[in-house]
Amino acid sequence: MEENRTMLHISEEYTAHKLTTKEKTKMRKPIVEKMRRDRINSSINQLRKLLEQEFQLLQPDSKPEKADILEVAVMFLKQQQICISAGTKLVHAPGHQEYRRGYSKCLHEALSYLSAQHLGQETHVRLLNYFHQLLDQPRNLNCLQSPLKTITEQKKQHQQPLRAKSLWRPW
C-alpha cells in the first residue's frame, strides 16, 4: 500500500515538474532497489518453505538463515545435476521412506554426539551439509567427496597437516 502511494507521489512529481533524466533515475533508484530486495526475500522465503522439513531434520531447534537456505538449495541442485549426468533418476523406491526415517533417527543421534564434542563451527557446518547431502543421495551413487577430506585439505594450506581420526559411519 505504501509502495503504491510512493509510486503515485513520484508520478505526480514527474508530471508537475519537468525533471531531468538524471533526477528521475535518482528518484526511482531506491524504489527499484527495494523491489529487488523484496523479490530476493520472497524467493528465499519460498525456498525456506520448500526445504522446511529438511531443516527440521538437521537443526530442529533453530531457524535457518538465508545463507543456509541458499546453500542447501545449491547443494540440492548440484546433486540433481550429478544424478542426471550419471543417468541416475531420483525415484523414491518403496523402502526409501523407511530408509529416510532410519537415516534421520541416526543423524539425530550423531548430531547429539557431535554437539558434545566441541567441534569448530566450520567443521560442524560442513558435517551437517555432508549428512544432508547423503540423505537424498541414491545409495549406489558415491561420487560426493567427504567433508572431512575437504577440511583437512584446507588446513594443509594454512598450517601443518593434522591427523584426524576417521569418523565412524553407521552405513
Residue frames as a rotation matrix with the C-alpha (Angstrom) as fourth column:
MET 1
0.572 0.820 0.000 0.00
0.820 -0.572 0.000 0.00
0.000 0.000 -1.000 0.00
GLU 2
0.525 -0.464 -0.714 2.75
0.098 -0.800 0.592 2.40
-0.845 -0.381 -0.375 0.98
GLU 3
-0.535 -0.755 0.379 4.66
0.437 0.137 0.889 1.45
-0.723 0.642 0.256 -2.14
ASN 4
-0.053 0.617 0.785 1.67
0.991 -0.067 0.119 2.45
0.126 0.784 -0.607 -4.30
ARG 5
0.853 0.346 -0.390 1.47
0.433 -0.887 0.162 5.83
-0.290 -0.307 -0.907 -2.56
THR 6
0.050 -0.927 -0.371 5.17
0.080 -0.366 0.927 6.35
-0.996 -0.076 0.056 -3.15
MET 7
-0.592 -0.235 0.771 4.81
0.729 0.252 0.637 5.47
-0.344 0.939 0.023 -6.82
LEU 8
0.419 0.823 0.384 1.82
0.896 -0.443 -0.028 7.82
0.147 0.356 -0.923 -7.14
HIS 9
0.715 -0.228 -0.661 3.78
0.195 -0.843 0.502 10.61
-0.671 -0.488 -0.558 -5.45
ILE 10
-0.378 -0.925 0.035 6.70
0.226 -0.055 0.973 10.09
-0.898 0.376 0.229 -7.81
SER 11
-0.391 0.266 0.881 4.49
0.920 0.140 0.366 10.04
-0.026 0.954 -0.299 -10.91
GLU 12
0.754 0.644 -0.128 2.83
0.648 -0.761 -0.010 13.29
-0.104 -0.076 -0.992 -9.77
GLU 13
0.350 -0.717 -0.603 6.27
-0.003 -0.644 0.765 14.87
-0.937 -0.266 -0.227 -9.41
TYR 14
-0.514 -0.523 0.680 7.16
0.640 0.294 0.710 13.64
-0.571 0.800 0.184 -12.90
THR 15
-0.007 0.612 0.791 4.22
0.953 -0.236 0.191 15.48
0.304 0.755 -0.582 -14.43
ALA 16
0.838 0.358 -0.411 4.22
0.500 -0.806 0.317 18.53
-0.218 -0.472 -0.854 -12.14
HIS 17
0.440 -0.779 -0.447 7.89
-0.465 -0.623 0.629 19.29
-0.768 -0.069 -0.636 -12.62
LYS 18
0.892 -0.262 -0.369 9.91
-0.275 0.333 -0.902 18.76
0.359 0.906 0.225 -15.70
LEU 19
0.615 -0.677 0.404 12.59
-0.322 0.252 0.912 16.56
-0.720 -0.691 -0.063 -14.15
THR 20
0.044 -0.695 -0.717 15.77
-0.993 0.048 -0.107 15.69
0.109 0.717 -0.688 -15.93
THR 21
0.524 0.094 -0.847 16.57
-0.281 0.957 -0.067 12.08
0.804 0.273 0.528 -16.69
LYS 22
-0.533 -0.811 -0.240 19.22
0.051 0.253 -0.966 12.09
0.844 -0.528 -0.093 -14.00
GLU 23
-0.678 0.350 0.647 16.73
-0.733 -0.396 -0.553 13.33
0.063 -0.849 0.525 -11.40
LYS 24
0.429 0.870 -0.242 14.15
-0.854 0.478 0.204 10.75
0.293 0.119 0.949 -12.46
THR 25
0.211 -0.456 -0.865 16.73
0.004 0.885 -0.465 7.98
0.977 0.095 0.189 -12.15
LYS 26
-0.797 -0.552 0.246 17.79
-0.182 -0.169 -0.969 9.26
0.576 -0.817 0.035 -8.75
MET 27
-0.292 0.785 0.546 14.17
-0.955 -0.210 -0.208 9.16
-0.048 -0.583 0.811 -7.55
ARG 28
0.607 0.586 -0.537 13.47
-0.667 0.743 0.056 5.71
0.432 0.325 0.842 -8.97
LYS 29
-0.225 -0.845 -0.485 16.66
-0.430 0.532 -0.729 4.05
0.874 0.044 -0.483 -7.76
PRO 30
-0.803 -0.106 0.587 15.65
-0.594 0.237 -0.769 3.48
-0.058 -0.966 -0.253 -4.09
ILE 31
0.205 0.957 0.204 12.24
-0.845 0.278 -0.457 2.16
-0.494 -0.079 0.866 -5.12
VAL 32
0.547 -0.084 -0.833 13.70
-0.614 0.636 -0.467 -0.20
0.569 0.767 0.296 -7.71
GLU 33
-0.562 -0.822 -0.095 16.26
-0.471 0.412 -0.780 -1.39
0.680 -0.394 -0.618 -5.14
LYS 34
-0.521 0.453 0.724 13.53
-0.741 0.182 -0.647 -2.05
-0.425 -0.873 0.241 -2.57
MET 35
0.590 0.758 -0.277 11.51
-0.789 0.469 -0.398 -4.00
-0.172 0.454 0.875 -5.14
ARG 36
0.150 -0.636 -0.757 14.63
-0.526 0.597 -0.606 -6.05
0.837 0.489 -0.245 -5.99
ARG 37
-0.811 -0.459 0.361 15.28
-0.523 0.294 -0.800 -6.83
0.261 -0.838 -0.479 -2.30
ASP 38
-0.080 0.879 0.469 11.62
-0.842 0.192 -0.505 -7.78
-0.534 -0.436 0.725 -1.85
ARG 39
0.633 0.265 -0.727 11.84
-0.694 0.611 -0.381 -10.22
0.343 0.746 0.571 -4.78
ILE 40
-0.344 -0.848 -0.403 15.01
-0.421 0.523 -0.741 -11.78
0.839 -0.085 -0.537 -3.34
ASN 41
-0.784 0.060 0.617 13.47
-0.606 0.142 -0.783 -12.12
-0.135 -0.988 -0.075 0.13
SER 42
0.301 0.954 0.012 10.27
-0.894 0.286 -0.345 -13.57
-0.333 0.093 0.938 -1.32
SER 43
0.439 -0.209 -0.874 12.23
-0.541 0.715 -0.443 -16.20
0.717 0.667 0.201 -3.24
ILE 44
-0.690 -0.723 -0.020 14.29
-0.379 0.385 -0.842 -17.10
0.617 -0.573 -0.539 -0.18
ASN 45
-0.453 0.610 0.650 11.09
-0.785 0.073 -0.616 -17.46
-0.423 -0.789 0.445 1.87
GLN 46
0.600 0.646 -0.472 9.66
-0.796 0.540 -0.272 -19.77
0.080 0.539 0.839 -0.79
LEU 47
-0.036 -0.708 -0.705 12.84
-0.343 0.672 -0.657 -21.87
0.939 0.218 -0.267 -0.64
ARG 48
-0.783 -0.222 0.581 12.59
-0.608 0.075 -0.790 -21.90
0.132 -0.972 -0.193 3.18
LYS 49
0.124 0.922 0.367 9.05
-0.886 0.269 -0.377 -23.31
-0.447 -0.278 0.850 2.93
LEU 50
0.631 0.086 -0.771 10.10
-0.602 0.681 -0.417 -25.92
0.489 0.727 0.481 0.36
LEU 51
-0.150 -0.832 -0.534 13.09
-0.074 0.548 -0.833 -27.04
0.986 -0.085 -0.144 2.44
GLU 52
0.118 0.247 0.962 11.43
-0.887 -0.409 0.213 -26.69
0.446 -0.878 0.171 5.85
GLN 53
0.959 0.280 0.040 11.25
-0.271 0.867 0.419 -30.45
0.083 -0.413 0.907 6.53
GLU 54
0.473 -0.854 -0.215 14.91
0.490 0.458 -0.742 -30.91
0.732 0.246 0.635 5.70
PHE 55
-0.284 -0.568 0.772 15.93
-0.343 -0.692 -0.635 -28.13
0.895 -0.446 0.002 8.07
GLN 56
0.497 0.528 0.689 13.79
-0.838 0.084 0.540 -29.67
0.227 -0.845 0.484 10.82
LEU 57
0.927 -0.218 -0.304 15.70
0.228 0.974 -0.003 -32.93
0.297 -0.067 0.953 10.40
LEU 58
0.094 -0.992 0.088 19.08
0.559 -0.021 -0.829 -31.23
0.824 0.128 0.552 10.52
GLN 59
-0.917 -0.388 0.093 18.52
0.183 -0.615 -0.767 -28.43
0.355 -0.686 0.635 13.02
PRO 60
-0.189 0.962 -0.196 15.17
0.803 0.266 0.534 -28.93
0.566 -0.057 -0.822 14.79
ASP 61
0.275 0.321 -0.906 15.60
0.902 -0.413 0.127 -26.10
-0.333 -0.852 -0.403 17.31
SER 62
-0.434 -0.514 -0.740 16.97
0.250 -0.858 0.449 -23.34
-0.865 0.010 0.501 15.11
LYS 63
0.745 0.649 -0.154 15.66
0.109 -0.346 -0.932 -21.13
-0.658 0.677 -0.329 12.34
PRO 64
0.119 -0.750 0.651 17.73
0.941 0.294 0.167 -21.40
-0.316 0.592 0.741 9.14
GLU 65
-0.072 -0.247 -0.966 19.46
-0.020 -0.968 0.249 -18.25
-0.997 0.038 0.065 7.97
LYS 66
0.752 0.370 -0.545 19.22
-0.482 -0.255 -0.838 -17.00
-0.449 0.893 -0.014 4.41
ALA 67
-0.101 -0.886 -0.453 22.73
-0.994 0.110 0.008 -18.26
0.043 0.451 -0.891 3.66
ASP 68
-0.657 -0.089 0.748 21.82
-0.320 0.932 -0.171 -21.75
-0.682 -0.352 -0.641 4.97
ILE 69
0.379 0.897 0.230 18.72
-0.035 0.262 -0.964 -21.85
-0.925 0.357 0.130 2.78
LEU 70
0.666 -0.184 -0.723 20.65
-0.738 -0.304 -0.603 -20.85
-0.109 0.935 -0.339 -0.33
GLU 71
-0.427 -0.900 0.094 23.44
-0.889 0.436 0.138 -23.31
-0.165 -0.024 -0.986 0.50
VAL 72
-0.417 0.346 0.840 21.04
-0.061 0.912 -0.406 -26.26
-0.907 -0.221 -0.359 0.82
ALA 73
0.690 0.706 -0.160 19.23
-0.166 -0.060 -0.984 -25.27
-0.704 0.706 0.075 -2.38
VAL 74
0.313 -0.674 -0.669 22.53
-0.949 -0.198 -0.244 -25.10
0.032 0.712 -0.702 -4.29
MET 75
-0.658 -0.570 0.492 23.61
-0.618 0.782 0.078 -28.49
-0.429 -0.253 -0.867 -2.91
PHE 76
0.048 0.777 0.627 20.29
0.028 0.627 -0.779 -30.00
-0.998 0.055 0.009 -3.94
LEU 77
0.822 0.269 -0.501 20.59
-0.437 -0.267 -0.859 -28.63
-0.365 0.925 -0.102 -7.48
LYS 78
-0.124 -0.938 -0.323 24.18
-0.992 0.121 0.030 -29.84
0.010 0.324 -0.946 -7.77
GLN 79
-0.584 -0.032 0.811 23.10
-0.306 0.934 -0.183 -33.27
-0.752 -0.355 -0.555 -6.60
GLN 80
0.514 0.836 0.194 20.32
-0.027 0.242 -0.970 -33.31
-0.858 0.493 0.147 -9.18
GLN 81
0.600 -0.366 -0.711 22.79
-0.797 -0.347 -0.494 -32.32
-0.066 0.864 -0.500 -11.88
ILE 82
-0.518 -0.831 0.200 25.20
-0.826 0.548 0.136 -35.09
-0.223 -0.095 -0.970 -10.85
CYS 83
-0.308 0.479 0.822 22.42
-0.044 0.856 -0.515 -37.67
-0.950 -0.195 -0.242 -10.85
ILE 84
0.756 0.608 -0.241 21.15
-0.227 -0.102 -0.969 -36.57
-0.614 0.787 0.061 -14.25
SER 85
0.311 -0.715 -0.626 24.62
-0.945 -0.165 -0.282 -36.63
0.098 0.679 -0.727 -15.80
ALA 86
-0.711 -0.562 0.422 25.26
-0.627 0.779 -0.019 -40.07
-0.318 -0.278 -0.906 -14.26
GLY 87
-0.552 0.571 -0.608 21.96
-0.399 0.460 0.794 -41.32
0.732 0.681 -0.026 -15.68
THR 88
-0.803 0.277 -0.527 20.51
0.578 0.578 -0.576 -41.99
0.146 -0.767 -0.624 -12.23
LYS 89
-0.181 0.817 0.547 16.94
-0.067 -0.565 0.822 -40.98
0.981 0.112 0.157 -11.60
LEU 90
-0.941 -0.090 0.325 15.89
-0.315 -0.113 -0.942 -39.97
0.121 -0.990 0.078 -8.12
VAL 91
-0.068 0.930 -0.362 12.93
-0.317 0.324 0.891 -42.32
0.946 0.175 0.273 -7.92
HIS 92
-0.324 0.023 0.946 11.55
-0.946 -0.012 -0.323 -42.93
0.004 -1.000 0.026 -4.47
ALA 93
-0.598 0.023 -0.801 11.63
-0.167 0.974 0.152 -46.69
0.784 0.225 -0.579 -4.09
PRO 94
0.449 0.863 -0.234 9.13
0.051 0.237 0.970 -48.41
0.892 -0.447 0.062 -1.74
GLY 95
0.451 -0.329 -0.830 11.76
0.873 0.358 0.332 -48.72
0.188 -0.874 0.449 1.01
HIS 96
-0.311 -0.652 0.692 13.02
0.514 -0.727 -0.454 -45.17
0.799 0.215 0.561 0.54
GLN 97
0.336 0.509 0.792 10.71
-0.398 -0.686 0.609 -43.61
0.854 -0.520 -0.028 3.15
GLU 98
0.973 -0.014 -0.228 11.76
0.196 0.562 0.804 -46.20
0.117 -0.827 0.549 5.73
TYR 99
0.125 -0.991 0.056 15.40
0.931 0.097 -0.353 -45.56
0.344 0.096 0.934 4.85
ARG 100
-0.190 -0.147 0.971 14.89
0.090 -0.987 -0.132 -41.80
0.978 0.062 0.201 5.32
ARG 101
0.760 0.520 0.389 13.26
-0.348 -0.180 0.920 -42.33
0.548 -0.835 0.044 8.72
GLY 102
0.803 -0.517 -0.298 16.10
0.595 0.655 0.466 -44.56
-0.046 -0.551 0.833 9.88
TYR 103
-0.114 -0.872 0.475 18.70
0.812 -0.357 -0.461 -42.21
0.572 0.333 0.749 8.47
SER 104
0.130 0.241 0.962 17.06
-0.184 -0.947 0.263 -39.22
0.974 -0.211 -0.079 10.17
LYS 105
0.973 0.227 0.040 17.00
-0.093 0.227 0.969 -41.03
0.211 -0.947 0.242 13.51
CYS 106
0.456 -0.883 -0.112 20.65
0.890 0.449 0.084 -41.99
-0.024 -0.138 0.990 13.13
LEU 107
-0.148 -0.484 0.863 21.51
0.529 -0.776 -0.345 -38.45
0.836 0.405 0.371 12.06
HIS 108
0.605 0.443 0.661 19.80
-0.305 -0.639 0.706 -37.03
0.735 -0.629 -0.252 15.13
GLU 109
0.937 -0.305 -0.167 21.85
0.309 0.507 0.805 -39.33
-0.161 -0.806 0.569 17.38
ALA 110
0.122 -0.946 0.301 25.06
0.970 0.050 -0.236 -38.45
0.208 0.321 0.924 15.55
LEU 111
0.034 -0.050 0.998 24.33
0.169 -0.984 -0.055 -34.72
0.985 0.171 -0.025 15.86
SER 112
0.927 0.291 0.237 23.71
-0.193 -0.172 0.966 -35.11
0.322 -0.941 -0.104 19.59
TYR 113
0.645 -0.753 -0.128 27.08
0.713 0.534 0.455 -36.82
-0.274 -0.385 0.881 19.92
LEU 114
-0.071 -0.720 0.691 28.89
0.872 -0.381 -0.308 -34.27
0.485 0.580 0.654 17.74
SER 115
0.481 0.294 0.826 27.44
-0.016 -0.939 0.344 -31.31
0.877 -0.179 -0.447 19.62
ALA 116
0.990 -0.137 0.032 29.09
-0.022 0.076 0.997 -32.64
-0.139 -0.988 0.072 22.79
GLN 117
0.479 -0.854 0.202 32.49
0.869 0.494 0.027 -32.90
-0.123 0.162 0.979 21.04
HIS 118
0.538 -0.228 -0.812 33.13
0.090 -0.942 0.324 -29.14
-0.838 -0.248 -0.486 20.79
LEU 119
-0.047 -0.481 0.875 34.00
0.969 0.190 0.156 -29.19
-0.242 0.856 0.457 17.10
GLY 120
-0.844 -0.277 -0.460 34.74
0.161 -0.948 0.275 -25.92
-0.512 0.158 0.844 15.38
GLN 121
0.023 0.911 -0.412 31.82
-0.290 -0.388 -0.875 -24.05
-0.957 0.139 0.255 13.82
GLU 122
-0.073 -0.120 -0.990 33.11
-0.990 -0.112 0.086 -24.62
-0.122 0.986 -0.110 10.28
THR 123
-0.937 -0.305 -0.170 33.59
-0.319 0.946 0.060 -28.35
0.143 0.111 -0.984 10.87
HIS 124
-0.598 0.779 0.186 30.12
0.176 0.355 -0.918 -28.66
-0.782 -0.517 -0.349 12.36
VAL 125
0.189 0.674 -0.714 28.51
-0.611 -0.488 -0.623 -26.87
-0.768 0.554 0.320 9.39
ARG 126
-0.370 -0.400 -0.839 30.42
-0.918 0.295 0.264 -28.99
0.142 0.868 -0.476 6.87
LEU 127
-0.992 0.029 0.125 29.37
-0.005 0.965 -0.263 -32.21
-0.128 -0.261 -0.957 8.59
LEU 128
-0.232 0.971 -0.061 25.74
0.003 -0.062 -0.998 -31.09
-0.973 -0.232 0.011 8.67
ASN 129
0.165 0.253 -0.953 25.85
-0.886 -0.386 -0.256 -30.24
-0.432 0.887 0.160 4.98
TYR 130
-0.705 -0.504 -0.498 27.50
-0.672 0.699 0.245 -33.55
0.225 0.508 -0.832 4.14
PHE 131
-0.847 0.450 0.283 24.96
0.192 0.756 -0.626 -35.55
-0.495 -0.476 -0.727 6.15
HIS 132
0.054 0.904 -0.424 22.17
-0.313 -0.387 -0.867 -33.62
-0.948 0.180 0.262 4.45
GLN 133
-0.174 -0.193 -0.966 23.60
-0.983 -0.025 0.182 -34.45
-0.059 0.981 -0.185 1.01
LEU 134
-0.947 -0.291 -0.139 23.65
-0.299 0.954 0.036 -38.12
0.122 0.076 -0.990 1.87
LEU 135
-0.503 0.815 0.288 20.02
-0.206 0.211 -0.956 -38.16
-0.840 -0.539 0.061 2.96
ASP 136
0.547 0.790 -0.278 18.63
-0.421 -0.028 -0.907 -37.83
-0.724 0.613 0.317 -0.56
GLN 137
-0.252 -0.729 -0.636 21.58
-0.956 0.085 0.281 -39.34
-0.151 0.679 -0.719 -2.38
PRO 138
0.741 0.445 -0.503 20.79
-0.549 0.833 -0.074 -42.61
0.386 0.331 0.861 -4.14
ARG 139
0.732 -0.419 0.538 22.57
-0.346 0.451 0.823 -45.40
-0.587 -0.788 0.185 -2.31
ASN 140
0.576 -0.534 0.620 24.50
0.719 0.691 -0.072 -46.52
-0.390 0.487 0.782 -5.38
LEU 141
0.626 -0.346 0.699 25.90
0.336 -0.690 -0.641 -43.07
0.704 0.636 -0.316 -6.17
ASN 142
0.663 -0.475 -0.578 29.11
0.635 -0.051 0.771 -42.48
-0.396 -0.878 0.268 -4.23
CYS 143
0.190 -0.596 0.781 30.53
0.837 -0.318 -0.446 -39.57
0.513 0.738 0.438 -6.17
LEU 144
0.780 0.093 0.618 30.46
-0.151 -0.931 0.331 -36.91
0.607 -0.352 -0.713 -3.45
GLN 145
-0.220 -0.962 -0.162 33.64
0.159 0.128 -0.979 -36.20
0.962 -0.241 0.125 -1.54
SER 146
0.259 0.247 -0.934 33.80
0.921 0.229 0.316 -36.49
0.292 -0.942 -0.168 2.23
PRO 147
0.818 0.046 0.573 33.76
-0.030 -0.992 0.123 -33.10
0.574 -0.117 -0.810 4.01
LEU 148
0.818 -0.576 -0.008 36.47
0.085 0.108 0.990 -34.39
-0.569 -0.811 0.137 6.35
LYS 149
0.134 -0.776 0.617 38.79
0.950 0.278 0.144 -34.74
-0.283 0.566 0.774 3.38
THR 150
0.360 0.084 0.929 37.99
0.572 -0.807 -0.149 -31.19
0.737 0.585 -0.339 2.24
ILE 151
0.982 0.029 0.186 38.56
-0.128 -0.619 0.775 -29.78
0.138 -0.785 -0.605 5.72
THR 152
0.539 -0.839 0.067 41.95
0.395 0.323 0.860 -31.45
-0.744 -0.437 0.506 6.06
GLU 153
0.090 -0.488 0.868 42.96
0.984 -0.093 -0.154 -30.21
0.156 0.868 0.472 2.61
GLN 154
0.659 0.200 0.725 42.13
0.183 -0.978 0.104 -26.64
0.730 0.064 -0.681 3.67
LYS 155
0.947 -0.319 0.044 44.09
-0.112 -0.198 0.974 -27.00
-0.302 -0.927 -0.223 6.90
LYS 156
0.331 -0.864 0.380 47.14
0.843 0.452 0.291 -28.23
-0.423 0.224 0.878 4.96
GLN 157
0.257 -0.191 0.947 47.14
0.698 -0.641 -0.319 -24.97
0.668 0.743 -0.032 3.04
HIS 158
0.658 0.131 0.742 47.09
-0.239 -0.898 0.370 -22.85
0.714 -0.420 -0.559 6.20
GLN 159
0.315 -0.546 0.776 49.16
-0.936 -0.041 0.351 -24.90
-0.159 -0.837 -0.524 8.64
GLN 160
-0.785 -0.617 -0.049 50.87
-0.619 0.782 0.069 -28.22
-0.004 0.084 -0.996 9.22
PRO 161
-0.169 0.765 -0.621 48.62
-0.415 0.516 0.749 -31.18
0.894 0.384 0.231 8.40
LEU 162
-0.327 0.183 0.927 46.68
-0.923 0.150 -0.355 -32.55
-0.204 -0.972 0.120 11.35
ARG 163
-0.908 0.058 -0.415 45.99
-0.063 0.960 0.272 -36.23
0.414 0.273 -0.868 11.72
ALA 164
-0.249 0.906 0.342 42.25
-0.965 -0.260 -0.015 -36.70
0.076 -0.334 0.940 12.02
LYS 165
-0.759 0.119 0.641 40.73
-0.115 0.943 -0.311 -39.86
-0.641 -0.309 -0.702 13.38
SER 166
-0.865 0.497 -0.075 38.34
0.003 0.155 0.988 -41.44
0.502 0.854 -0.136 10.94
LEU 167
-0.502 0.784 0.365 34.69
-0.856 -0.392 -0.337 -40.79
-0.122 -0.482 0.868 11.69
TRP 168
-0.845 0.286 0.451 32.56
0.200 0.952 -0.230 -43.80
-0.496 -0.104 -0.862 12.50
ARG 169
-0.561 0.681 -0.471 29.76
-0.826 -0.426 0.368 -44.13
0.050 0.596 0.801 10.00
PRO 170
-0.249 0.541 0.804 26.75
-0.435 0.679 -0.592 -46.41
-0.865 -0.497 0.066 10.51
TRP 171
0.815 0.532 -0.231 26.34
-0.428 0.283 -0.858 -47.05
-0.392 0.798 0.458 6.82
